[in-house]
Amino acid sequence: MATGSVREVLPPALDSHSDPPPIFDGTTRLYISYTCPYAQRVWITRNCKGLQDKIKLVPIDLKNRPAWYKQKVYPANKVPALEHNNEVKGESLELIKYIDSHFEGPSLFPDVKSQKFLISCFSLFSYIDSFYKTATSSFKGDGSKAGVAFDYIETALSKFEDGPFFLGQFSLVDIAYAPFIERIHPFLLEVKKYDFTLGRPKLATWIEEMNKNEAYTQTKSDPKDLVQSYKERFMVLHLFKSLSSIGNFSTLILLTCFFCRLSFEHWGFSACPHHEKKN
Ligand SMILES: N[C@@H](CCC(=O)N[C@@H](CS)C(=O)NCC(=O)O)C(=O)O
């Protein structure tokens, strides 16, 4: 399995007071946020291919975003974005494939072995959004309702015998899922007392194996911060939904004002559903 053995010193995030880097000077830059799971996919890919010296990390503070990011780098104003060959590209799933095929380092896409392999690959990439939706929709109720999503993963992990990963050998599919499983697992464990690895041995082994990969572990956040961030987002949403369903309009308005104030002042909520608390 590819690993990133170089432990790098991570640069501080750039904010609205920071100058832009010398954009389009020939340097390849990966714009990320340390807390964004989409950006984390691309960051893991870069590390797995050993591209720490070839692709410079440029972390952005999403809560206090520099204006030049939207104006000069990436008009969509999101992370991740990759500056390469005088162009800036976005979308994490596109970027991990792009980096794998345009840069040196071990291939993160195993040779196509069979039709079964191709179908698995296609289905797993297509299922990611449903996986996240199903798993997180359960946050407001009984955590075990997410079981269907974790069963899907357990079945997928049982398809190939030549390794513990989705396609047997480690690949971009594992990278695509890892940041989301990293967040959902500790949240369900702490808040719902639901351990989705129980009775799902393949998924338990997958997490164990992923945690041996330094290229990935170097990108992980503190699980306590992840849980806190999900609590803030999902529990507030749940409260709003419950109040609106019982029609208590004035309480809803008051609580909305209260939480908005708290969110903006203390937590710096952004459009990113994975935004974590400001340090
Ligand atoms: N579909 C995009 C999603 C990227 C995304 O939503 N990133 C969030 C951070 S986790 C972001 O930049 N949000 C800022 C905003 O929406 O203004 C991808 O896969 O790259």
The ligand as an ORCA input file, in Angstrom:
! r2SCAN-3c Opt
* xyz 0 1
  N     -18.329     19.069     -4.458
  C     -17.197     19.759     -3.900
  C     -17.547     20.191     -2.491
  C     -16.486     21.111     -1.897
  C     -17.015     21.860     -0.676
  O     -18.247     21.966     -0.441
  N     -16.116     22.431      0.125
  C     -16.523     23.243      1.243
  C     -15.628     23.017      2.448
  S     -15.867     21.407      3.163
  C     -16.351     24.709      0.889
  O     -15.389     25.114      0.304
  N     -17.344     25.512      1.296
  C     -17.249     26.907      1.133
  C     -18.494     27.492      0.585
  O     -19.375     26.732      0.180
  O     -18.582     28.708      0.559
  C     -15.992     18.814     -3.930
  O     -16.184     17.587     -3.917
  O     -14.850     19.312     -4.010
*
